[in-house]
Amino acid sequence: MGILSDPSLTPQNKFAYPDFNQSTYLSENALSPGLVYPEIKQDSNRLMQLYMEKLQREREQHKTITPYAWISHEMKEIGLEVYVHNYTLIYPFAKGKIFQGKNVYGILRAPRTSSTEGIVFSAPYRLPSSVHNEVTASVPVLLAFAEFARKKNYWAKDLIFLVTEHEQLGMEAFLSAYFSEDPTKSKHLKYGYLPGRAGALQAAINLEIQDLNIEFIDVKIEGLNGQLPNLDLFNVVQRITAREGITSGYKHTTFKKRRSHHSTLQNNVKNMLSMLLTQSTGVPNGNHGLFHRHRIEALTLEGVRRHTNGAHSYNGLALLKTIEGISRSLNNLLEKFHQSYFFYILIHNDRFVSIGDYMPCMILLVFPLFVKAFLLWLMANGDAVFDNEDDLEIEQENAEQTAFIETTDSGQTSALTISIYICMLASMYCHGPVLDFLVINLNRQGLNTPQSISLLMGFWVFVALTLPFLYKLSEKSLHELHFGCLIVLGLTLAVVGLLNFALAFLLGIITAPLAIHMPIKECKSFRKNLSILYCLILNPLVLVYTIVLILTIRQFPELTANDLLIKSIFATMDGITYSLMDNLIYGNWLYTVAVFILLPLWCGFWTVVLRARVSDQIVITQKKLK
């Protein structure tokens, strides 16, 4: 078992705070066959180059469409069962706007079993006009490996070789059709029927190869809603690429060496924050991310082309050997991935933090919210405990002031009623008939979809800002509303933290200080003014615009201040729209959490902090009358 614990794969230097992270390792010994000697030869490399030349000619002849016929023909020549999958996207909020696409896939049936399990090898096809990096070489690599695999008889699982169109949309259509029996279930994506299926899918490897001569491999693991593949899959990729002499790693760059001796605390923190930020959006960074929802372990291998004439360059044979090793490891699995971690944070290519180590951070963020909610509950019911007589006298004076406020206010509204108003207002902006009706009518007035959605969100914020001035709350109702907001925030962070730790952690970092710092009794005006200012900054629209502005400044430092502000506004509108589209088509629930939970919570906290200031002004008036 020495091959599973190769000391060359462990960094020789000491990492910062080693007690809080550990070295990666293979928990599943069944993955070891891929680490033996590869069988793929130089003729597969020459065949791959031939496929590349043919595909380049096809791209010259078909610049606006995917060469389905050529891909299907080559798969049939290899000896695969070839099928074409058609799907249609009905674009939301735009009646009559339809996109159509096709997926081409071939199935190599397992000679040793009766199609009970399967492994997917996929590659996206991008047109020359695509804004993404060119990954034309992915298809030749896929076909060359398929030709090699057909000649072997040790496959215990069906191998599916899939070429998708329209990036993640094609993969979503394929998976929806593969696992669904009702093609009319989806409102927007009509994914149709699959003419051919394999066994139960166990794993998937997505290829994004920019060139046949690559410099390194960037391993992408983030999936939909922050899901991650089993850590064993990432570890086996790292070990096999190391065996073939290919530099690889998580979020790898040209200046980042896998076995670097400069793994300092600063670099580890940057790597962790980068992973948390990517996870928090819930947007997968590759076609692999859509498999995780079906509990299929998947990742993307992005082969980055060599831009320099240095010594670190690799031919296609090493890449093919890497894919062979991964496939043979997956082929030997007798059950689904289960022994290693599904929840983790990578701080380096060979170091990670497990869920048992980072979840206490979330507990420390959530626990004070419930403690303060308990104190508010005691105050609202008059059960607060006082340490000395001075506190008791102060509380009696506050009770008299509360009684004065309650006599001067008429037609007060309960906290429950306000909460219902807030939730009803938020529900209008989630996807549904109301939002469809409003956006379509605004489109008829000359506004595009991003402008329409942003205008509606802006109107929601305006109503939320003015809502505290439209009703009256007693001090007890304020405490009850504050109590409810704290409980909902704490439960939200706890539940979301179990599904997407990165999103919950970042939300907790920015919202918990406001929720805990907000005064529950009379205090200095500076503290209240600071709470109001902080609450304004945490307005979801203001917060999103601030983040987009910072990213725009970093990406376009040459622009003037005025251009940066304008560009950030349009980028914010596009970002909100894309988040809604991801929710409708792929099931990304970031938009749902923001609209149904974060916006109402912000409105509740805004009401509490603003009405508390108004109540203090009334108290001042009472003292003057005395």
N, C-alpha and C positions, 0 to 999 in steps of 0.2 A: 504493500500500500504506500510505498514511498513516493509514488508518482502523484498521489493526492495531497501530499504535504511537502511539495518541492520548496526548499528554503530559498531558492532564487526568486521565488515569486513574492517573498515578503520583504518589504523595504528594510534596509540595514540600519537606517537612522531611527532615532527615537521620535515618535510622534508626540505632539503636545497633549498632555492629559491622557495618557494611555489607559487610565482606569475607566474612562468613559467611552472608549471605543475598542474594537477588537479586529483581528485580522480575518479576512474572508477565507472560507474553506468550503469544500464540497461535502455536504451532508449525505447525499445520495450516491452510494458506491456504484450504482447501476449506470452512472454517467461516465464511467472510466473508459469504456471501449473506444471512444472518440480520441483518446489520448495515445493510442498505439500508432504504429506506423501507417501512414496513408497509402492507398492503392492507386489513386488517380495519377496519370502519367502526362508526359509532355504533349501527347497527341490531343488531349482534351484542351490544353492551352492553345494549340494551333487551331482547333475547331472553334474555340471561343473568338479568336481573332477573325476567323472567316465569317462567323455570325455578325461580328461588329461591322465588317466591311459591307455585308449585304444590308444590314439595317441602316447604315448611313445612306446607301443608295435609295432605300425605301423612304427615308425621311426627306430626301431631296424631291422625290416624286409626290409625297403626301405630306405637305407642310401644315395642313389645317386639320387633318384627321389622323387617327391612330391606324397603323397598317394592320388591321385585323386579319386580312387574308394571308399576309406573309407569316404572321405569328402562328396562325392556325395551321398553315401548310408545314412549317418547320416542326411543330409539335407532332403532327401526324407522321412526318418522315421519321421522327425519333421512335415512334411506336406508342404514343400516349393516346388515351381516350380524350378527345378534344371536344369542348363544348363552348358555346358563346352565350353569355348571360346579358340580357337587355334590361335596362331600368330607366325610369323617368322621374325627374324631380319637378314637382309643381312648386314654383317659387312662392314663398309666403308673401302676403300683402301685395301681390301683383297678379291680378286675374289674367289668365291667358299667357303668362310667361312660363315657358316649359323648357327644361334642359333634358336631353337624352344622352345616354352613354352605354357602353358595352364593356364587359369583362371577358377576356379569353383565358380559359384554364384547361389544363390537361391533367389527367389522373393516371398515375402509375400504380396499378393494383399490386398489393403485397402478395408475393408468390407463396408465402408460408402461412397465411391466415386468410380468413374470409371477410375482409374489409370491415373489421370491427373497430379499428382505430386509424387515425390519419395525422399527418404532419403537413403544414402548409409552408411553402416557399413562395413568397410574393415579390413583385417588383412593380413600382408605378411607372407608367409611360407618360412622359411629359412632352408636349409639343414644343417646337422651336420657339414659339412665342410665349412660353411659360415664364413667369416672373421668378420661379424657383430655380435652384441650381440644376444644371443639366445632369441627368442620371441615365443617359442613353445606354451606358455600358451594363446596366443592371439586367436588361433582357438577354444579351449574349451570355452573360455569366449564368443566368438561370437556365438557358437552353443547353449550354455546355454541360452543366452539372446534371441536367435531366438525361442527356444522352449517356453520360457515365453511369448514372444510377440504373438505367434500364438494363444494363448488362449484368447487374449483380442480382443474386438470388437470396441474399440474406435479409431482405427487408421484411420486417414483421408488421409494418404499418403502411397504409396507403400514403403515397406522396402526391400532394397537389401542387402543381406549378401554375401560379396565378399571375396574370398581367392585368392590372387595373387601370382604369381611366378616370380622370377628374379627381386625382389625389384620394383623399379620405372618403369622398362621396361614393366612389366605386367600391371601396372596401366595405363601407357601411351597407351598401345594397347587397353585396355578396353575402355578408354574414347574416343580414336580416332574412334573406331568402333561404340560407342554409338552415337556420334554426326556427323558421316560422312556417306554419302551414297555411296561413291566411295572408295572401299578398295585398289585400285591401285594408289591412289593419292600420297601416301608416297613412296619415292624411296628406303628407307632403311628398314623401319618397315612395313611389310605386316600384318596389323592387322586383316584382314578378316572380317567376318560378325558375328554379335551377333544373336544367335538363339532366344533370348527373351529380351524384353525391358520393362521398367516400365515407369512411367510418367516423366515429366520434373523435373530434379534433383534440389532440393532446398538447400541441405546441405550434408556434409559428415563427418563422424568421423572415423579416422583410429586408430586402436589399435595396440600397440607394448608392449605387456605385457610379462615381463621377467619371472614372476613366479606368482602363485596364492596367495602367501603371499608377498605383496609389502610393501615397506617402504614409498615411496612417488610417486607422479605422476609429470613427467616433461611434460609441455604443449608446444608442438612445433607448431609454427604458420608461419614461413617463407616459402614462396612458390616460384614458378618459377619466375625468373626475379625480385625478391624482392617484389612480391605481398603479401598482408596480408589479412587474413579474417576480416570480420566486427568485430569491437571491442565488440559488443554485444555477439557474440558467445564465445569469450574468457571470458567475464565477467560471463556469465551463467555457464560455466564450473567451474570457481573459486567459485561461490556461492554454487553450488551443491556439490562439493567436500568438501567444508567447512561444509555443513550440515551433510555430512556422516562422518566427522571427519578424512578425508584423507588430508594429507599435499600435496599441489600442488602449482605450480607456473611456471612462465616462466624461462627457463634455470635453473631449480631447481637442487640443489645438496644436498648431505647428510648434509652439514654444513650450509645450508641456510634455515632458517625457514620462513614460509610465514608471520607470524605475528611478525617477529623479531623487536625488538626495537633498532636495530643497523643500521638503514637505514640512513647512513651518506652520505655526499656529495661524498666521495670517492667511496662508494659502488654504488651509483646511476650513477656516471660517468662510472664505470666499466660495469654496466649493459647496459647502453646506447651504449657504444662503442662496446660491444659484439654483440648487436643486429645490429648495423650499419655494422660491419664487416661481419656478416652472410648474411645480405641482399645484400651487395655489390657484392658478388660472383654470385648472381642470381641462385644459386643451391638450390633446395628445400631440407630441412632436414627431409623429410618424404614423404610418398605417398600422403599425403593430398595436397602437394604443386602443384600438377598437375591439381587439380580441379579449382584453382583460375583463370586460363586462360579462363575457360568457365563461369566465374562469378558465381561459386558455392562456398559458404562459407564452409571451411573445416579446420580442425586441427587434430593433432595427440596427443593421450594420451599415453605416454610412462610410463608404470608402472615398476619402478625399484625394483628389488628384495631386500629383507632384508638381509644384510650381517652380522648383529650383533644380539645379543640376548636381545636388549633393549626393552623398553616398546612400542616404536612406530612401531608397526607392525599391519597389517590389513588383514583380511581374504577376501576371494573372494566375500562374500555377499555384503560388502560395495562397492566393485568395481561394482558389478552388479546393485546395487541401484543407483550408480552414472550414469551408462549408461542408466538406465531406466529414471532417471530424465531428462537427456539431450534429450533423444528421445521424451519424452512427451512434453518438451518445444518446440522442433522443429516441432512436430506434430500439435501443436496449431497455428503455423504461418499461417496467411491468405495471405501473400504476401512475396516477397523476402526481405532479410535484406536490409534496406535502411536508418534507422533512425540514426544509430550511425556512427562512423568514419571508413573509409577504409584506411586512411593514418594517422599513429601515430607512436610514439616511446615509448616503455615501459621502464620506469626507475625503476619500482618496480612492484610487482604483483598487487598492487592496485593504482598505479600512472602512468600517461602517459602524453606525450606531444603531442598536436594535430598539424595538418598541419598548422593551422593559426599561431602557435607559432614558429615553426622551419623554415618555408619557408623564413622569413626575413633574416636568415643566408645565404641562397643561393643567395638572391638578393644582399646582401652585397659583396658576392664573385664575382658575375657576372657583377655588375654595373661598377666597375673600368676598366674591360676589354673593355667595349664599350666606356668609356671616353678616354682611351688611343688610341683606334682605331680612334676616332674622331680627336684627335690631329695629329695622323699620316696622316690621310686623308688631313688635312689642310696643313701639311708640304709637302706632295707629290704634292699638287697643288699650292704651293707657297702662301697660304692664311694664314700663321701663324701670330698671333698678338704678338707684342713685347712691353714690358712695358717701356723700356728706350732705349736710343741711343746705349748703350754698347751692348745690345742684338742684335740690328739691325746690328751693325758693325760685330759682331761675325757671324751672319747669312750670311752677304755678303761675309765674308771670307770663310765660309763653301760652299757657292755657287760657289766661284772660285775654291775651291778644288774639288768640284763635277765635275765642267766643265773639270778640268785637268784629273780627273779619266776617264771621259767619252771619252776624246780624246785619252788617252793611251790604253783603252780597245777597242778591235775590235770584231765584231761578238757577241754583247751582246744578252742575252736571256731575254725575257719578263717574268714578274712574272706569268702571266697566263699560259705560256708554261711550266714553271717549275711546277706549280700546277698540270697541266695535266699529266706530267711525273710521279709525285709522286703518284697521284691517280691510274694511270694505273699500276704502280709497285705494289701498295698495293692490287689491285683487283686480281692479280695473286695468292695471298696467301689466298684468301677467298675460301670457298668451291665451286667447279666448275670443269669443264673439265680439266683446266690447272693444278690445284692442284692434281686432281686424277691421271692425266698422270705422273706428276713428282714423286709423292709418290710411285705409282706402279712400276715405273722404278727403283727407288732407292731401293725398296724392292727386286727387282730381283738382285741387286748388293750385297745383303747380309745384308742390313740395315733393322731394324724393323721399324714399323710405328712411334713410338715416336722419334727415331733417325732421320728418314727421314724428318718429319715435323720440328724438331728443326734445322736440317741442313739448310733447306730452309729458315727458319726464320732468322738464323744467316747470311745467304747470303744476305737477304734483308737488315739487319742492316749494313753489310759491304758496300753494294752499297750506302745506305743512308749516311754513314759516308764520303764516297769519292765523293758523288754527288756535293757538293759545289766547288770542285776543277776541275770539268769537264765543267763548264760553267761560264759565267761572267754576273754579274748583276750590273746595275747602282744604285746609291743611291736612285733614285726615285723608281726603281723596287724593291729594298729592302724594302722601306717603303710600297709599295703596297702589297708585299708578307707578311710583318709583319701585315699590316692591315687586310688582308684576314685571316691569322691565328687567330688573336684576335677575329674577328667576328665569325668564325667557332667554336672556343673554347667556346665563350660566348653562342652561340646558342645551342651547344651540351650540355653544363651544364644546360641550362634552360630547354631544352626538356627532357633530361634524368632525371633531378630533379623532373619533374612532374610524371614520371613513377617509378623511383627507386631513391629516395632521397639519400639513403645511398651511392650508387655508385657515383652520381654526387657530393655529398658533399666531399667525400674523394678525388675524382679527382680534385675538385676545390682547396682543401687545399694544394695539392702538386704541381699543375700546375700553379695556378694563381700567386704565387710569382715570378716564372720565367718569365711569360708573361708580368707582370707589371714591374718587375725590369730590364728587358732587355733595354739597352740604345738605344735611338733613335737619339742621337746626340753625338758628340765627348765627351768622358769622360775619367776618369782615367783608366789605364790598369787593375788595381786591380778589378774594377767592371766588366770589360769585361771578365777577366780570371775567376772570380767567376761565371759569367753567363755560360761560357763554361763548367766549371766543374759541375755545377748544371744540365745543360742540358744533359751531359753525364750520370749522375746518374739517370735522369728521362727517359732514354732510356727504352722502355717497357720491353725488355728482361733483362736488368740490374736490373730494378725495381722488376720484378717478381722473379729473382734469389735472390735478397736481402731479399725479404719477406720470401721466402722459406727457406733461410739460417737461418733467425732469428727463424722461427718456428721449424726448425730442431735442432737448438741449445737448444731451450727450451724443446723439447721432448726427445732428446738424449744427455743429458749433459755429459754422461760418455764417449762419443766418442772423439777421438783425432781430432786436427784441420784438418789434412789431410783427415780423414774419413768423417768429417762433410762437407768439401768442395765437395768431390766426391759424397756423398749421396745427397747433395743439387742439384747437377747438374742433376742427374738422376730423382730426384723428380720434378725438374723444367720441364724437358722434358715430364714427365708423365702428369704434370699439364696442359701444353699447349695442349697435345693430348686429354686429357679428356674434356677440354674446347671446343675443336673443335667437339668432339663426342656429347657433350651435345647440341651443336648448330645444328648438323645435325639431331639428333634423337628427342630431346625434344623441340627445338626452343629457347634455351637459347641464347640471343643475346649479351652476354658479349664478345665473340670472334669476332663477327661482328663489334661491337663498337671499339674494340681494333685494328682490322686490317684495317677497312675502315676509321676510324676517328683518333684514337690516334696515330698510326704509321705515317700516312701522316702529322699530325700536328707536331709530334716531328721532322720529317724530315724538315718541313718548318721552325720551330724555330731554328733548328740546322744550317740551311743554313743562316738564318738571323744573328745569333750571330757569326758565323764563318766568313762570308763574311764581316761583319762590322769590324772585326779585320783586315782582309786583306786590306780593304779600308783605315784604319788608317795607315797601313804600307806604302801604296802608297802615302798618304798625307805626311808622314815623308820624303819620297824620294823627293817629290816635294819641300819641304822646304829646303832640302839640295842643290837642284839644284839652288834655288834662291840665 
